[in-house]
Amino acid sequence: MQHITATQLHAWLADPDRTPPLLVDVREPWEFALCQIPGSINLPMQSLPARYPELDQAAEIVMICHHGARSFQSGLFLENAGYSLIINLQGGVAAWAQNVDPAMPTY
């Protein structure tokens, strides 16, 4: 699995010449409601085994959680299910708030 920092992801999302990745946030709905990276979809970790076929297997997928552990585990699950373009956001939304969007609420 590849890894990406918050600042690298921010640069990717801002680059008009690059296809944006699919941003999959595996936190619980209450966490997602508090703060989220714009454009991300909420697919809680517990629902991933039932819902992963909804994801485009050909897309580059950036996995997101609070600090990076749940997204890493979820990314491994997707890789084992045959997805090959999985990228884990190091430090999760906490790193995004610290390094990209200081106005983002934190918890």
MILOPA-317161 format. One record per residue (C-alpha): residue in one letter; chain; x, y, z. Coordinates in nm, 3 decimals. Layout:
% residues N
<site aa="A" ch="A" X="X" Y="Y" Z="Z"/>
...
//
This chain:
% residues 107
<site aa="M" ch="A" X="0.000" Y="0.000" Z="0.000"/>
<site aa="Q" ch="A" X="0.117" Y="0.347" Z="-0.080"/>
<site aa="H" ch="A" X="0.108" Y="0.636" Z="0.166"/>
<site aa="I" ch="A" X="0.054" Y="1.007" Z="0.116"/>
<site aa="T" ch="A" X="0.093" Y="1.305" Z="0.345"/>
<site aa="A" ch="A" X="-0.177" Y="1.566" Z="0.391"/>
<site aa="T" ch="A" X="0.027" Y="1.829" Z="0.206"/>
<site aa="Q" ch="A" X="0.091" Y="1.589" Z="-0.085"/>
<site aa="L" ch="A" X="-0.281" Y="1.509" Z="-0.105"/>
<site aa="H" ch="A" X="-0.367" Y="1.878" Z="-0.094"/>
<site aa="A" ch="A" X="-0.130" Y="1.945" Z="-0.386"/>
<site aa="W" ch="A" X="-0.280" Y="1.653" Z="-0.582"/>
<site aa="L" ch="A" X="-0.634" Y="1.778" Z="-0.530"/>
<site aa="A" ch="A" X="-0.531" Y="2.128" Z="-0.639"/>
<site aa="D" ch="A" X="-0.359" Y="2.006" Z="-0.958"/>
<site aa="P" ch="A" X="-0.595" Y="2.051" Z="-1.254"/>
<site aa="D" ch="A" X="-0.379" Y="1.820" Z="-1.467"/>
<site aa="R" ch="A" X="-0.427" Y="1.519" Z="-1.238"/>
<site aa="T" ch="A" X="-0.736" Y="1.309" Z="-1.202"/>
<site aa="P" ch="A" X="-0.849" Y="1.346" Z="-0.842"/>
<site aa="P" ch="A" X="-0.854" Y="1.031" Z="-0.631"/>
<site aa="L" ch="A" X="-1.162" Y="0.884" Z="-0.470"/>
<site aa="L" ch="A" X="-1.149" Y="0.996" Z="-0.107"/>
<site aa="V" ch="A" X="-1.293" Y="0.727" Z="0.122"/>
<site aa="D" ch="A" X="-1.334" Y="0.824" Z="0.487"/>
<site aa="V" ch="A" X="-1.382" Y="0.517" Z="0.706"/>
<site aa="R" ch="A" X="-1.461" Y="0.701" Z="1.029"/>
<site aa="E" ch="A" X="-1.796" Y="0.675" Z="1.203"/>
<site aa="P" ch="A" X="-2.075" Y="0.905" Z="1.079"/>
<site aa="W" ch="A" X="-2.053" Y="1.123" Z="1.391"/>
<site aa="E" ch="A" X="-1.682" Y="1.179" Z="1.327"/>
<site aa="F" ch="A" X="-1.742" Y="1.256" Z="0.961"/>
<site aa="A" ch="A" X="-2.010" Y="1.509" Z="1.060"/>
<site aa="L" ch="A" X="-1.757" Y="1.694" Z="1.280"/>
<site aa="C" ch="A" X="-1.495" Y="1.740" Z="1.009"/>
<site aa="Q" ch="A" X="-1.411" Y="1.605" Z="0.667"/>
<site aa="I" ch="A" X="-1.186" Y="1.663" Z="0.371"/>
<site aa="P" ch="A" X="-1.395" Y="1.823" Z="0.095"/>
<site aa="G" ch="A" X="-1.506" Y="1.570" Z="-0.165"/>
<site aa="S" ch="A" X="-1.469" Y="1.266" Z="0.058"/>
<site aa="I" ch="A" X="-1.736" Y="1.002" Z="0.098"/>
<site aa="N" ch="A" X="-1.816" Y="0.838" Z="0.429"/>
<site aa="L" ch="A" X="-1.792" Y="0.460" Z="0.421"/>
<site aa="P" ch="A" X="-1.753" Y="0.352" Z="0.786"/>
<site aa="M" ch="A" X="-1.502" Y="0.075" Z="0.846"/>
<site aa="Q" ch="A" X="-1.770" Y="-0.161" Z="0.982"/>
<site aa="S" ch="A" X="-1.973" Y="-0.130" Z="0.661"/>
<site aa="L" ch="A" X="-1.676" Y="-0.182" Z="0.428"/>
<site aa="P" ch="A" X="-1.713" Y="-0.562" Z="0.394"/>
<site aa="A" ch="A" X="-2.069" Y="-0.519" Z="0.267"/>
<site aa="R" ch="A" X="-2.020" Y="-0.202" Z="0.064"/>
<site aa="Y" ch="A" X="-1.674" Y="-0.219" Z="-0.094"/>
<site aa="P" ch="A" X="-1.814" Y="-0.338" Z="-0.432"/>
<site aa="E" ch="A" X="-1.962" Y="0.014" Z="-0.467"/>
<site aa="L" ch="A" X="-1.607" Y="0.149" Z="-0.512"/>
<site aa="D" ch="A" X="-1.449" Y="0.180" Z="-0.857"/>
<site aa="Q" ch="A" X="-1.175" Y="-0.081" Z="-0.870"/>
<site aa="A" ch="A" X="-0.989" Y="0.118" Z="-1.138"/>
<site aa="A" ch="A" X="-0.980" Y="0.442" Z="-0.935"/>
<site aa="E" ch="A" X="-0.696" Y="0.564" Z="-0.719"/>
<site aa="I" ch="A" X="-0.847" Y="0.551" Z="-0.370"/>
<site aa="V" ch="A" X="-0.717" Y="0.752" Z="-0.076"/>
<site aa="M" ch="A" X="-0.824" Y="0.600" Z="0.254"/>
<site aa="I" ch="A" X="-0.891" Y="0.846" Z="0.537"/>
<site aa="C" ch="A" X="-0.961" Y="0.819" Z="0.910"/>
<site aa="H" ch="A" X="-0.876" Y="1.018" Z="1.225"/>
<site aa="H" ch="A" X="-0.505" Y="0.936" Z="1.256"/>
<site aa="G" ch="A" X="-0.436" Y="0.679" Z="0.982"/>
<site aa="A" ch="A" X="-0.473" Y="0.341" Z="1.157"/>
<site aa="R" ch="A" X="-0.832" Y="0.249" Z="1.060"/>
<site aa="S" ch="A" X="-0.774" Y="0.370" Z="0.706"/>
<site aa="F" ch="A" X="-0.460" Y="0.155" Z="0.683"/>
<site aa="Q" ch="A" X="-0.652" Y="-0.155" Z="0.798"/>
<site aa="S" ch="A" X="-0.937" Y="-0.074" Z="0.559"/>
<site aa="G" ch="A" X="-0.688" Y="-0.026" Z="0.276"/>
<site aa="L" ch="A" X="-0.540" Y="-0.370" Z="0.345"/>
<site aa="F" ch="A" X="-0.891" Y="-0.514" Z="0.328"/>
<site aa="L" ch="A" X="-0.946" Y="-0.352" Z="-0.012"/>
<site aa="E" ch="A" X="-0.610" Y="-0.474" Z="-0.140"/>
<site aa="N" ch="A" X="-0.701" Y="-0.828" Z="-0.033"/>
<site aa="A" ch="A" X="-1.030" Y="-0.784" Z="-0.221"/>
<site aa="G" ch="A" X="-0.838" Y="-0.709" Z="-0.542"/>
<site aa="Y" ch="A" X="-0.807" Y="-0.329" Z="-0.536"/>
<site aa="S" ch="A" X="-0.457" Y="-0.225" Z="-0.639"/>
<site aa="L" ch="A" X="-0.455" Y="0.155" Z="-0.628"/>
<site aa="I" ch="A" X="-0.495" Y="0.210" Z="-0.254"/>
<site aa="I" ch="A" X="-0.322" Y="0.500" Z="-0.080"/>
<site aa="N" ch="A" X="-0.338" Y="0.567" Z="0.295"/>
<site aa="L" ch="A" X="-0.348" Y="0.925" Z="0.425"/>
<site aa="Q" ch="A" X="-0.075" Y="0.939" Z="0.689"/>
<site aa="G" ch="A" X="-0.200" Y="1.106" Z="1.003"/>
<site aa="G" ch="A" X="-0.559" Y="1.119" Z="0.877"/>
<site aa="V" ch="A" X="-0.784" Y="1.422" Z="0.917"/>
<site aa="A" ch="A" X="-0.579" Y="1.526" Z="1.221"/>
<site aa="A" ch="A" X="-0.277" Y="1.579" Z="0.992"/>
<site aa="W" ch="A" X="-0.499" Y="1.754" Z="0.736"/>
<site aa="A" ch="A" X="-0.620" Y="1.997" Z="1.005"/>
<site aa="Q" ch="A" X="-0.266" Y="2.057" Z="1.129"/>
<site aa="N" ch="A" X="-0.090" Y="2.092" Z="0.793"/>
<site aa="V" ch="A" X="-0.352" Y="2.199" Z="0.538"/>
<site aa="D" ch="A" X="-0.665" Y="2.347" Z="0.700"/>
<site aa="P" ch="A" X="-0.604" Y="2.490" Z="1.047"/>
<site aa="A" ch="A" X="-0.967" Y="2.611" Z="1.055"/>
<site aa="M" ch="A" X="-1.094" Y="2.252" Z="1.041"/>
<site aa="P" ch="A" X="-1.255" Y="2.141" Z="1.367"/>
<site aa="T" ch="A" X="-1.054" Y="1.878" Z="1.554"/>
<site aa="Y" ch="A" X="-1.141" Y="1.622" Z="1.819"/>
//
